[in-house]
Amino acid sequence: MNEFLPVYNGILSLVEDWEPKLQGLTNEVISQRKNSQNRNIKQIVGHMIDSASNNIHRTVHMQYGSNPLEFPNYATNGNNDRWIAIQNYQSEDWDVLINLWKYLNLHIVHVFKNADANKLDNSWRCAENETVTLRECITDYLRHLLLHLNEIEELIEKKE
């Protein structure tokens, strides 16, 4: 679907640019520097892994499930921090995290490209009185990815 070409290309470009940048970071930089949410770079990458995984599942469910889809919002009420803590991204091997992030993002592009154009207006109930369409989920993913990569960039540049 050409409508999402900028999203696909944007994700692929970010993966290509950021994989070597992430690989080049020292343990001190990925583990010690914290953002305003008290997350270090390993935890931010873990959150992006969770986001990609949840968005893949949401995209698939929105194409065959109820409309609007009833699917848990892992980010509600601080649950995304619980996900980070429960999975203990802080102690995960950095190369594993980078590869999970990379390959989930490559796969999400594949999933988005294969979304049924007839289902783009299907929606997901993301909050009590709020729904988001599949089209909006696809379009917004790149913005969310950039938000967290910009947080990482700020932490890389941060002088302690």
C-alpha positions as CSV (number, residue, x, y, z in Angstrom):
1,M,0.0,0.0,0.0
2,N,1.7,3.1,-1.2
3,E,-0.1,5.2,1.4
4,F,2.3,3.8,4.0
5,L,5.5,3.8,1.9
6,P,6.9,6.7,4.1
7,V,6.3,4.6,7.2
8,Y,7.9,1.5,5.7
9,N,10.9,3.4,4.4
10,G,11.2,5.4,7.6
11,I,11.4,2.3,9.8
12,L,13.8,0.5,7.5
13,S,16.1,3.6,7.4
14,L,16.0,3.9,11.1
15,V,17.0,0.2,11.6
16,E,19.8,0.6,9.1
17,D,21.1,3.8,10.8
18,W,20.6,2.8,14.4
19,E,21.8,-0.8,14.5
20,P,25.5,0.1,14.2
21,K,25.0,3.1,16.5
22,L,23.5,0.9,19.2
23,Q,26.2,-1.7,18.7
24,G,28.9,0.9,19.3
25,L,27.6,2.1,22.7
26,T,29.6,1.3,25.8
27,N,28.1,-0.6,28.8
28,E,28.3,2.6,30.8
29,V,26.3,4.6,28.3
30,I,23.6,1.9,27.9
31,S,23.3,1.1,31.6
32,Q,23.9,4.3,33.6
33,R,22.4,7.2,31.8
34,K,18.7,7.7,32.6
35,N,15.9,9.7,30.9
36,S,13.1,11.6,32.6
37,Q,11.2,8.3,33.0
38,N,14.2,6.9,34.9
39,R,14.9,4.5,32.0
40,N,18.3,3.7,30.7
41,I,19.1,2.9,27.0
42,K,18.8,-0.9,27.5
43,Q,15.3,-0.3,29.1
44,I,14.3,2.1,26.3
45,V,15.3,-0.5,23.7
46,G,13.4,-3.1,25.7
47,H,10.3,-0.9,25.6
48,M,10.7,-0.5,21.8
49,I,10.8,-4.3,21.6
50,D,7.6,-4.5,23.6
51,S,6.0,-1.9,21.4
52,A,6.9,-3.7,18.2
53,S,5.6,-7.0,19.6
54,N,2.4,-5.5,20.8
55,N,1.8,-3.6,17.5
56,I,2.4,-6.8,15.5
57,H,-0.2,-8.6,17.6
58,R,-2.6,-5.7,17.4
59,T,-2.3,-5.4,13.6
60,V,-3.0,-9.1,13.2
61,H,-5.9,-9.1,15.6
62,M,-7.5,-6.0,14.1
63,Q,-7.8,-7.9,10.8
64,Y,-9.9,-10.8,12.0
65,G,-11.1,-10.0,15.6
66,S,-14.1,-8.0,16.8
67,N,-14.5,-4.5,15.6
68,P,-13.6,-2.5,17.7
69,L,-11.0,-5.0,19.0
70,E,-10.8,-5.6,22.7
71,F,-7.1,-6.1,23.2
72,P,-5.1,-5.1,26.3
73,N,-3.1,-1.9,26.1
74,Y,0.2,-2.8,27.6
75,A,1.1,0.9,28.2
76,T,-1.9,1.8,30.3
77,N,-1.4,2.8,33.9
78,G,2.3,2.4,33.8
79,N,2.1,-1.2,32.7
80,N,4.9,-0.6,30.2
81,D,7.3,-0.1,33.1
82,R,6.0,-3.4,34.6
83,W,6.9,-5.1,31.3
84,I,10.4,-3.6,31.4
85,A,10.9,-4.7,35.0
86,I,9.4,-8.2,34.6
87,Q,11.5,-9.0,31.6
88,N,14.5,-7.5,33.3
89,Y,15.9,-5.8,30.2
90,Q,18.7,-4.3,32.4
91,S,20.3,-7.8,32.7
92,E,19.6,-8.9,29.1
93,D,22.6,-9.4,26.7
94,W,22.9,-6.1,24.7
95,D,23.5,-7.9,21.4
96,V,20.3,-9.9,21.9
97,L,18.3,-6.7,22.6
98,I,19.7,-5.1,19.5
99,N,18.9,-8.1,17.3
100,L,15.4,-8.4,18.8
101,W,14.8,-4.7,18.1
102,K,16.1,-4.9,14.6
103,Y,14.3,-8.1,13.5
104,L,11.0,-7.1,15.1
105,N,11.1,-3.8,13.2
106,L,12.0,-5.6,10.0
107,H,9.1,-8.0,10.6
108,I,6.6,-5.2,11.5
109,V,7.3,-3.6,8.1
110,H,6.4,-7.0,6.5
111,V,3.2,-7.2,8.6
112,F,2.2,-3.7,7.8
113,K,2.8,-4.3,4.1
114,N,0.6,-7.3,4.2
115,A,-2.3,-5.7,6.0
116,D,-5.6,-6.1,4.3
117,A,-6.6,-2.7,2.8
118,N,-10.2,-3.5,3.5
119,K,-9.5,-3.7,7.2
120,L,-7.7,-0.4,7.6
121,D,-10.7,1.3,9.2
122,N,-11.1,-1.5,11.7
123,S,-10.4,-0.2,15.2
124,W,-9.0,-1.1,18.5
125,R,-10.4,0.1,21.8
126,C,-7.2,1.5,23.4
127,A,-8.9,3.3,26.3
128,E,-12.4,3.5,27.9
129,N,-13.9,5.9,25.3
130,E,-11.1,5.9,22.7
131,T,-10.5,3.9,19.6
132,V,-7.7,3.9,17.0
133,T,-8.0,2.5,13.5
134,L,-5.5,0.0,12.0
135,R,-4.5,2.8,9.6
136,E,-3.7,5.1,12.5
137,C,-1.7,2.3,14.3
138,I,0.4,1.8,11.2
139,T,0.9,5.5,10.6
140,D,1.7,6.3,14.3
141,Y,4.3,3.5,14.7
142,L,7.1,5.5,13.0
143,R,6.4,8.5,15.2
144,H,6.6,6.4,18.4
145,L,9.9,4.7,17.2
146,L,11.4,8.1,16.5
147,L,10.3,9.4,19.9
148,H,12.3,6.7,21.7
149,L,15.3,6.9,19.4
150,N,15.4,10.6,20.1
151,E,15.4,9.8,23.8
152,I,18.4,7.5,23.2
153,E,20.2,10.2,21.2
154,E,19.8,12.6,24.1
155,L,21.2,10.1,26.5
156,I,24.2,9.4,24.2
157,E,25.0,13.1,24.0
158,K,24.4,13.6,27.8
159,K,27.4,14.6,29.7
160,E,27.4,13.4,33.4
